[in-house]
């Protein structure tokens, strides 16, 4: 659905998707941005710089809304409405602890972490971080994150005919590795839980 929005509404659709993702909506920017980069390679969009600019501006707009929620709504807002955008107080507490240890730089660093990147503006608002620093680190982090993913999407789109046979060749190996990884995670988690019960 969101990819269709970017496909039909172009840069403005990308802006809206990224803004929504930065107030906690489950957008999946790790998919949206490379797809937009691929749209440049296929001619659906005209400029890689335009894709990056739209994504960064969307993140700034959504981040501003998140900051305002944190500053004026505080933890009470998260407690009451957080589950509507798929995050809860426990997740917010982890982000707040990270933010407290890393300070302003946490805003930059968290732009590269899935899920966390969509809610980090809220604890920044709760902590009343200076707006100038908030915008600076948000812009720099978003530029790095969006720029890398858009470039990779564009490169993938340009070389799709070369990459596709390679993907087919290694697809079985990737599936086996994923099954092993998921199985190992489940086993390790159950083992830790059983140890805690002892």
SULQUI-V238424 format. One record per residue. RES is the residue in three letters. PHI is phi in degrees with one decimal (* if undefined). PSI is psi in degrees with one decimal (999 if undefined). NEAR is the number of other C-alpha atoms within 8 Angstrom. Layout:
RES:PHI:PSI:NEAR ; RES:PHI:PSI:NEAR
This chain:
UNK:*:-47.6:4 ; UNK:-69.1:-35.1:8 ; UNK:-64.3:-37.4:8 ; UNK:-64.9:-36.6:7 ; UNK:-61.6:-44.5:11 ; UNK:-66.7:-39.9:14 ; UNK:-63.2:-41.0:11 ; UNK:-88.9:-38.1:7 ; UNK:-98.9:-2.1:9 ; UNK:63.1:-136.3:10 ; UNK:-61.5:-36.1:11 ; UNK:-67.7:-37.6:9 ; UNK:-63.1:-40.7:12 ; UNK:-63.9:-43.0:18 ; UNK:-56.6:-47.5:14 ; UNK:-63.7:-42.8:9 ; UNK:-62.4:-44.2:12 ; UNK:-69.1:-36.5:15 ; UNK:-63.1:-44.1:14 ; UNK:-63.0:-39.9:11 ; UNK:-64.8:-22.0:15 ; UNK:-94.0:8.8:15 ; UNK:-122.1:25.1:13 ; UNK:97.1:-4.5:12 ; UNK:-68.5:142.5:10 ; UNK:-76.9:76.0:7 ; UNK:-85.8:-39.4:10 ; UNK:76.6:58.1:7 ; UNK:-62.3:-23.2:8 ; UNK:-65.6:-16.9:8 ; UNK:-103.1:-41.8:7 ; UNK:-62.2:-46.7:12 ; UNK:-67.3:-48.5:15 ; UNK:-60.4:-35.0:14 ; UNK:-63.1:-41.6:11 ; UNK:-64.1:-38.1:16 ; UNK:-62.8:-39.7:18 ; UNK:-66.1:-33.2:15 ; UNK:-62.2:-31.4:13 ; UNK:-66.0:-44.5:14 ; UNK:-63.6:-32.9:12 ; UNK:-91.4:-3.3:9 ; UNK:91.8:0.8:7 ; UNK:-70.1:-33.2:8 ; UNK:-121.6:155.7:12 ; UNK:-98.1:-21.5:7 ; UNK:-143.1:127.3:7 ; UNK:-65.8:-37.1:12 ; UNK:-62.5:-36.5:6 ; UNK:-65.2:-39.6:9 ; UNK:-62.4:-47.5:14 ; UNK:-63.9:-42.8:12 ; UNK:-63.2:-45.0:8 ; UNK:-63.0:-41.0:12 ; UNK:-66.5:-44.7:14 ; UNK:-65.7:-43.2:14 ; UNK:-63.6:-37.6:9 ; UNK:-62.9:-41.2:14 ; UNK:-65.9:-37.6:15 ; UNK:-66.6:-40.9:12 ; UNK:-65.7:-47.7:9 ; UNK:-65.1:-38.5:14 ; UNK:-63.2:-36.9:14 ; UNK:-62.4:-42.5:9 ; UNK:-64.3:-42.7:9 ; UNK:-63.0:-41.5:15 ; UNK:-60.6:-44.1:14 ; UNK:-63.8:-39.1:11 ; UNK:-60.4:-46.2:12 ; UNK:-66.2:-41.1:16 ; UNK:-71.1:-41.6:13 ; UNK:-103.1:-21.1:8 ; UNK:-100.9:-30.8:10 ; UNK:64.6:-164.8:12 ; UNK:-64.6:-25.8:8 ; UNK:-62.0:-37.1:7 ; UNK:-65.5:-44.0:11 ; UNK:-62.1:-43.3:12 ; UNK:-61.3:-38.8:9 ; UNK:-85.8:-38.2:7 ; UNK:-119.7:-4.9:8 ; UNK:-57.2:-36.9:12 ; UNK:-66.2:-18.0:9 ; UNK:-70.6:-24.6:6 ; UNK:-115.1:27.5:10 ; UNK:65.3:31.6:9 ; UNK:-140.1:155.1:10 ; UNK:-128.0:178.1:10 ; UNK:-61.5:-34.9:9 ; UNK:-61.9:-43.4:6 ; UNK:-65.2:-41.5:8 ; UNK:-63.4:-37.6:11 ; UNK:-63.6:-39.2:8 ; UNK:-63.4:-43.7:8 ; UNK:-65.0:-40.2:11 ; UNK:-64.3:-39.4:9 ; UNK:-64.4:-43.7:8 ; UNK:-61.7:-43.0:9 ; UNK:-62.1:-40.9:13 ; UNK:-65.0:-35.2:7 ; UNK:-79.4:-35.0:6 ; UNK:-99.3:-15.8:8 ; UNK:67.4:-147.2:8 ; UNK:-59.3:-33.3:11 ; UNK:-63.4:-21.4:8 ; UNK:-59.7:-32.9:10 ; UNK:-61.8:-43.9:16 ; UNK:-64.4:-51.4:13 ; UNK:-62.7:-41.2:9 ; UNK:-68.9:-16.5:11 ; UNK:-64.3:-16.1:13 ; UNK:-102.5:2.9:9 ; UNK:-108.7:119.3:8 ; UNK:-55.7:149.8:8 ; UNK:70.1:-57.5:7 ; UNK:-58.0:-38.2:10 ; UNK:-60.7:-25.1:11 ; UNK:-83.6:-11.2:13 ; UNK:-125.1:-2.8:13 ; UNK:-64.8:-23.9:12 ; UNK:-66.0:-28.1:14 ; UNK:-67.0:-50.9:14 ; UNK:-63.4:-27.6:14 ; UNK:-63.2:-40.3:15 ; UNK:-68.5:-41.6:16 ; UNK:-60.0:-40.1:13 ; UNK:-78.5:-3.2:7 ; UNK:54.8:45.2:7 ; UNK:-60.3:139.1:10 ; UNK:-56.3:134.6:6 ; UNK:-60.1:-37.8:6 ; UNK:-59.3:-46.6:6 ; UNK:-66.6:-39.7:9 ; UNK:-60.2:-48.1:12 ; UNK:-66.5:-38.7:9 ; UNK:-61.9:-52.9:8 ; UNK:-69.7:-34.0:12 ; UNK:-65.0:-45.1:14 ; UNK:-64.0:-44.5:10 ; UNK:-65.9:-45.3:9 ; UNK:-65.0:-42.5:14 ; UNK:-65.7:-39.0:14 ; UNK:-61.9:-43.9:10 ; UNK:-64.8:-49.3:8 ; UNK:-63.8:-52.8:10 ; UNK:-67.4:-38.2:12 ; UNK:-63.1:-45.1:10 ; UNK:-63.0:-48.4:8 ; UNK:-67.6:-39.1:12 ; UNK:-65.4:-42.0:17 ; UNK:-62.4:-43.5:11 ; UNK:-63.0:-40.9:10 ; UNK:-63.6:-41.3:14 ; UNK:-64.5:-43.7:16 ; UNK:-64.4:-40.1:11 ; UNK:-63.4:-43.4:10 ; UNK:-62.4:-39.6:13 ; UNK:-71.0:-28.1:9 ; UNK:-114.9:22.8:8 ; UNK:-60.3:-40.4:8 ; UNK:-65.6:-27.1:6 ; UNK:-81.8:-38.7:7 ; UNK:-76.2:-33.4:9 ; UNK:-56.9:-47.3:8 ; UNK:-61.1:-35.5:8 ; UNK:-65.5:-42.2:8 ; UNK:-61.2:-42.4:8 ; UNK:-61.8:-39.9:8 ; UNK:-65.1:-38.7:7 ; UNK:-102.1:5.8:8 ; UNK:-62.5:-40.7:8 ; UNK:-63.9:-42.6:8 ; UNK:-61.1:-41.9:7 ; UNK:-63.4:-42.6:8 ; UNK:-61.9:-45.3:8 ; UNK:-60.7:-44.9:8 ; UNK:-63.2:-39.4:8 ; UNK:-64.1:-43.2:8 ; UNK:-61.8:-43.8:8 ; UNK:-63.0:-42.2:8 ; UNK:-64.6:-45.4:8 ; UNK:-65.2:-43.0:8 ; UNK:-61.3:-42.1:8 ; UNK:-64.1:-39.9:8 ; UNK:-63.9:-45.4:8 ; UNK:-62.9:-44.3:8 ; UNK:-61.4:-46.3:8 ; UNK:-63.5:-39.4:8 ; UNK:-65.7:-44.0:8 ; UNK:-65.5:-36.7:8 ; UNK:-65.2:-42.7:8 ; UNK:-63.6:-41.0:8 ; UNK:-64.5:-39.7:8 ; UNK:-67.5:-36.3:8 ; UNK:-64.8:-36.3:7 ; UNK:-69.6:-26.0:6 ; UNK:-79.0:-16.4:5 ; UNK:-73.0:999:4
